[in-house]
Every structure is written in structure tokens, then in C-alpha cells.
Amino acid sequence: MKRKYTHLSREERYNIKEMLDQRMSISDISRKLGRSKGAISIELKRNRERGKYMPCIAQLKYEKRIH
């Protein structure tokens, strides 16, 4: 049975940023958000700007992809 994927919300993206600022690991972030480690890792790789994760830019990129 396939799992249904839901996109990260704006709130989740800002939560990821807060947790990164607190030096939490990807494993801890994924556990807190109820997401897979892979989903968090992909989000971070896809949406880094100058080496930093920027949730506002991540959200804009997501909105651009779906429209």
C-alpha cells in the first residue's frame, strides 16, 4: 500500500528553522514533526540559500512549483 505524501506547510518550514537554530538533528526534527528523515533532508538540500535554510524562500519555491 502506498503512503500518501503531504507537502510541508509554511508552519512546518518555520518550525524546522527554529529547531535547526537550536541545533537539533534531522532525526529529532523529523520525530517532532512526524515526518520522515528523508523528507526533512530533502527539504534542507532543496532550499538552502548561501548555506542556510530559509523557510520564507522555501515556501516561495514551493508555491512557484505548484502554480
N, CA, C and O atoms as a GROMACS GRO file, in nm:
protein
  268
    1MET      N    1   0.084  -0.119   0.000
    1MET     CA    2   0.000   0.000   0.000
    1MET      C    3   0.088   0.125   0.000
    1MET      O    4   0.183   0.135   0.079
    2LYS      N    5   0.058   0.218  -0.087
    2LYS     CA    6   0.136   0.342  -0.096
    2LYS      C    7   0.096   0.438   0.014
    2LYS      O    8  -0.020   0.446   0.054
    3ARG      N    9   0.195   0.509   0.063
    3ARG     CA   10   0.168   0.614   0.160
    3ARG      C   11   0.135   0.742   0.087
    3ARG      O   12   0.192   0.770  -0.019
    4LYS      N   13   0.044   0.818   0.142
    4LYS     CA   14   0.010   0.946   0.081
    4LYS      C   15   0.106   1.052   0.135
    4LYS      O   16   0.120   1.068   0.256
    5TYR      N   17   0.169   1.122   0.046
    5TYR     CA   18   0.263   1.228   0.084
    5TYR      C   19   0.188   1.360   0.092
    5TYR      O   20   0.110   1.394   0.003
    6THR      N   21   0.212   1.432   0.200
    6THR     CA   22   0.158   1.567   0.210
    6THR      C   23   0.275   1.664   0.216
    6THR      O   24   0.375   1.639   0.283
    7HIS      N   25   0.261   1.773   0.147
    7HIS     CA   26   0.368   1.872   0.142
    7HIS      C   27   0.384   1.938   0.278
    7HIS      O   28   0.291   1.947   0.357
    8LEU      N   29   0.505   1.984   0.302
    8LEU     CA   30   0.530   2.057   0.426
    8LEU      C   31   0.452   2.188   0.423
    8LEU      O   32   0.441   2.254   0.320
    9SER      N   33   0.399   2.224   0.536
    9SER     CA   34   0.327   2.351   0.547
    9SER      C   35   0.424   2.464   0.578
    9SER      O   36   0.540   2.442   0.614
   10ARG      N   37   0.375   2.584   0.563
   10ARG     CA   38   0.455   2.702   0.598
   10ARG      C   39   0.498   2.693   0.745
   10ARG      O   40   0.613   2.720   0.778
   11GLU      N   41   0.404   2.656   0.830
   11GLU     CA   42   0.434   2.645   0.974
   11GLU      C   43   0.543   2.541   1.000
   11GLU      O   44   0.632   2.564   1.081
   12GLU      N   45   0.537   2.427   0.931
   12GLU     CA   46   0.639   2.325   0.949
   12GLU      C   47   0.776   2.376   0.904
   12GLU      O   48   0.877   2.345   0.967
   13ARG      N   49   0.778   2.452   0.797
   13ARG     CA   50   0.906   2.507   0.749
   13ARG      C   51   0.967   2.602   0.853
   13ARG      O   52   1.088   2.599   0.877
   14TYR      N   53   0.885   2.685   0.914
   14TYR     CA   54   0.937   2.775   1.017
   14TYR      C   55   0.977   2.697   1.143
   14TYR      O   56   1.072   2.735   1.211
   15ASN      N   57   0.906   2.590   1.173
   15ASN     CA   58   0.944   2.503   1.286
   15ASN      C   59   1.079   2.437   1.260
   15ASN      O   60   1.161   2.426   1.350
   16ILE      N   61   1.101   2.394   1.136
   16ILE     CA   62   1.230   2.335   1.100
   16ILE      C   63   1.341   2.436   1.126
   16ILE      O   64   1.444   2.402   1.184
   17LYS      N   65   1.321   2.559   1.082
   17LYS     CA   66   1.423   2.664   1.102
   17LYS      C   67   1.452   2.686   1.250
   17LYS      O   68   1.568   2.697   1.290
   18GLU      N   69   1.347   2.693   1.331
   18GLU     CA   70   1.365   2.712   1.475
   18GLU      C   71   1.445   2.597   1.536
   18GLU      O   72   1.535   2.618   1.617
   19MET      N   73   1.410   2.475   1.496
   19MET     CA   74   1.480   2.359   1.551
   19MET      C   75   1.624   2.352   1.504
   19MET      O   76   1.712   2.311   1.580
   20LEU      N   77   1.650   2.391   1.379
   20LEU     CA   78   1.788   2.398   1.331
   20LEU      C   79   1.868   2.501   1.411
   20LEU      O   80   1.984   2.478   1.445
   21ASP      N   81   1.805   2.613   1.440
   21ASP     CA   82   1.872   2.717   1.519
   21ASP      C   83   1.904   2.668   1.660
   21ASP      O   84   1.998   2.716   1.724
   22GLN      N   85   1.825   2.570   1.708
   22GLN     CA   86   1.850   2.510   1.839
   22GLN      C   87   1.947   2.392   1.829
   22GLN      O   88   1.970   2.320   1.926
   23ARG      N   89   2.002   2.373   1.709
   23ARG     CA   90   2.100   2.267   1.681
   23ARG      C   91   2.043   2.126   1.698
   23ARG      O   92   2.115   2.034   1.737
   24MET      N   93   1.915   2.110   1.668
   24MET     CA   94   1.854   1.978   1.672
   24MET      C   95   1.894   1.901   1.547
   24MET      O   96   1.917   1.960   1.441
   25SER      N   97   1.904   1.770   1.559
   25SER     CA   98   1.941   1.685   1.446
   25SER      C   99   1.820   1.664   1.355
   25SER      O  100   1.706   1.688   1.393
   26ILE      N  101   1.849   1.618   1.234
   26ILE     CA  102   1.741   1.587   1.140
   26ILE      C  103   1.650   1.480   1.199
   26ILE      O  104   1.528   1.485   1.182
   27SER      N  105   1.709   1.383   1.268
   27SER     CA  106   1.629   1.277   1.331
   27SER      C  107   1.533   1.334   1.434
   27SER      O  108   1.416   1.296   1.439
   28ASP      N  109   1.582   1.425   1.517
   28ASP     CA  110   1.497   1.486   1.620
   28ASP      C  111   1.387   1.573   1.557
   28ASP      O  112   1.272   1.571   1.601
   29ILE      N  113   1.423   1.647   1.454
   29ILE     CA  114   1.326   1.732   1.385
   29ILE      C  115   1.217   1.645   1.322
   29ILE      O  116   1.098   1.675   1.334
   30SER      N  117   1.258   1.538   1.256
   30SER     CA  118   1.159   1.451   1.191
   30SER      C  119   1.065   1.388   1.293
   30SER      O  120   0.946   1.374   1.268
   31ARG      N  121   1.119   1.350   1.407
   31ARG     CA  122   1.037   1.290   1.513
   31ARG      C  123   0.936   1.392   1.566
   31ARG      O  124   0.819   1.359   1.583
   32LYS      N  125   0.981   1.514   1.591
   32LYS     CA  126   0.891   1.617   1.644
   32LYS      C  127   0.779   1.653   1.546
   32LYS      O  128   0.666   1.679   1.586
   33LEU      N  129   0.812   1.654   1.416
   33LEU     CA  130   0.713   1.693   1.315
   33LEU      C  131   0.631   1.574   1.265
   33LEU      O  132   0.531   1.593   1.195
   34GLY      N  133   0.672   1.453   1.299
   34GLY     CA  134   0.603   1.335   1.249
   34GLY      C  135   0.626   1.314   1.100
   34GLY      O  136   0.539   1.265   1.029
   35ARG      N  137   0.745   1.351   1.055
   35ARG     CA  138   0.785   1.337   0.914
   35ARG      C  139   0.905   1.244   0.906
   35ARG      O  140   0.973   1.220   1.005
   36SER      N  141   0.929   1.191   0.787
   36SER     CA  142   1.045   1.104   0.770
   36SER      C  143   1.174   1.188   0.769
   36SER      O  144   1.172   1.307   0.736
   37LYS      N  145   1.284   1.123   0.804
   37LYS     CA  146   1.413   1.190   0.799
   37LYS      C  147   1.445   1.231   0.655
   37LYS      O  148   1.503   1.336   0.631
   38GLY      N  149   1.404   1.146   0.560
   38GLY     CA  150   1.427   1.177   0.419
   38GLY      C  151   1.356   1.303   0.375
   38GLY      O  152   1.412   1.383   0.300
   39ALA      N  153   1.233   1.322   0.421
   39ALA     CA  154   1.157   1.441   0.384
   39ALA      C  155   1.225   1.568   0.436
   39ALA      O  156   1.233   1.668   0.366
   40ILE      N  157   1.274   1.562   0.559
   40ILE     CA  158   1.343   1.678   0.618
   40ILE      C  159   1.473   1.703   0.543
   40ILE      O  160   1.506   1.817   0.511
   41SER      N  161   1.547   1.597   0.517
   41SER     CA  162   1.675   1.609   0.448
   41SER      C  163   1.657   1.669   0.309
   41SER      O  164   1.732   1.758   0.270
   42ILE      N  165   1.559   1.620   0.234
   42ILE     CA  166   1.532   1.673   0.100
   42ILE      C  167   1.493   1.820   0.108
   42ILE      O  168   1.539   1.901   0.027
   43GLU      N  169   1.410   1.854   0.204
   43GLU     CA  170   1.370   1.994   0.222
   43GLU      C  171   1.491   2.084   0.245
   43GLU      O  172   1.500   2.192   0.187
   44LEU      N  173   1.583   2.038   0.328
   44LEU     CA  174   1.701   2.119   0.359
   44LEU      C  175   1.793   2.130   0.238
   44LEU      O  176   1.846   2.238   0.211
   45LYS      N  177   1.813   2.022   0.166
   45LYS     CA  178   1.901   2.025   0.049
   45LYS      C  179   1.843   2.112  -0.062
   45LYS      O  180   1.915   2.185  -0.128
   46ARG      N  181   1.713   2.103  -0.081
   46ARG     CA  182   1.647   2.174  -0.189
   46ARG      C  183   1.638   2.324  -0.163
   46ARG      O  184   1.633   2.403  -0.257
   47ASN      N  185   1.636   2.364  -0.037
   47ASN     CA  186   1.602   2.502  -0.004
   47ASN      C  187   1.708   2.576   0.077
   47ASN      O  188   1.675   2.660   0.161
   48ARG      N  189   1.831   2.544   0.053
   48ARG     CA  190   1.939   2.620   0.119
   48ARG      C  191   1.978   2.737   0.030
   48ARG      O  192   1.991   2.724  -0.092
   49GLU      N  193   1.998   2.850   0.092
   49GLU     CA  194   2.045   2.971   0.024
   49GLU      C  195   2.170   3.017   0.098
   49GLU      O  196   2.165   3.052   0.216
   50ARG      N  197   2.282   3.018   0.027
   50ARG     CA  198   2.410   3.057   0.087
   50ARG      C  199   2.440   2.974   0.212
   50ARG      O  200   2.494   3.025   0.311
   51GLY      N  201   2.406   2.846   0.205
   51GLY     CA  202   2.439   2.754   0.313
   51GLY      C  203   2.341   2.752   0.429
   51GLY      O  204   2.359   2.677   0.525
   52LYS      N  205   2.237   2.836   0.422
   52LYS     CA  206   2.140   2.842   0.532
   52LYS      C  207   2.001   2.808   0.482
   52LYS      O  208   1.964   2.843   0.370
   53TYR      N  209   1.924   2.741   0.568
   53TYR     CA  210   1.786   2.709   0.534
   53TYR      C  211   1.700   2.832   0.560
   53TYR      O  212   1.701   2.888   0.670
   54MET      N  213   1.627   2.873   0.458
   54MET     CA  214   1.542   2.991   0.467
   54MET      C  215   1.397   2.950   0.441
   54MET      O  216   1.360   2.927   0.326
   55PRO      N  217   1.315   2.940   0.545
   55PRO     CA  218   1.178   2.892   0.526
   55PRO      C  219   1.093   2.981   0.436
   55PRO      O  220   1.006   2.931   0.365
   56CYS      N  221   1.116   3.111   0.438
   56CYS     CA  222   1.037   3.200   0.352
   56CYS      C  223   1.067   3.173   0.205
   56CYS      O  224   0.976   3.170   0.122
   57ILE      N  225   1.193   3.152   0.172
   57ILE     CA  226   1.231   3.122   0.035
   57ILE      C  227   1.182   2.982  -0.003
   57ILE      O  228   1.137   2.960  -0.115
   58ALA      N  229   1.192   2.888   0.091
   58ALA     CA  230   1.144   2.752   0.067
   58ALA      C  231   0.996   2.754   0.031
   58ALA      O  232   0.953   2.684  -0.061
   59GLN      N  233   0.918   2.832   0.104
   59GLN     CA  234   0.774   2.840   0.078
   59GLN      C  235   0.746   2.902  -0.059
   59GLN      O  236   0.660   2.855  -0.132
   60LEU      N  237   0.820   3.007  -0.092
   60LEU     CA  238   0.802   3.071  -0.223
   60LEU      C  239   0.836   2.975  -0.337
   60LEU      O  240   0.765   2.970  -0.438
   61LYS      N  241   0.944   2.898  -0.322
   61LYS     CA  242   0.981   2.800  -0.423
   61LYS      C  243   0.872   2.694  -0.438
   61LYS      O  244   0.837   2.655  -0.549
   62TYR      N  245   0.819   2.649  -0.327
   62TYR     CA  246   0.711   2.550  -0.330
   62TYR      C  247   0.588   2.606  -0.403
   62TYR      O  248   0.531   2.540  -0.489
   63GLU      N  249   0.549   2.727  -0.368
   63GLU     CA  250   0.432   2.788  -0.431
   63GLU      C  251   0.453   2.806  -0.582
   63GLU      O  252   0.360   2.791  -0.661
   64LYS      N  253   0.575   2.839  -0.620
   64LYS     CA  254   0.607   2.856  -0.762
   64LYS      C  255   0.599   2.722  -0.836
   64LYS      O  256   0.553   2.716  -0.950
   65ARG      N  257   0.642   2.614  -0.770
   65ARG     CA  258   0.639   2.481  -0.832
   65ARG      C  259   0.497   2.432  -0.855
   65ARG      O  260   0.470   2.366  -0.955
   66ILE      N  261   0.405   2.463  -0.763
   66ILE     CA  262   0.270   2.408  -0.775
   66ILE      C  263   0.180   2.494  -0.863
   66ILE      O  264   0.071   2.450  -0.900
   67HIS      N  265   0.222   2.614  -0.898
   67HIS     CA  266   0.136   2.702  -0.981
   67HIS      C  267   0.189   2.717  -1.118
   67HIS      O  268   0.129   2.787  -1.200
   0.00000   0.00000   0.00000
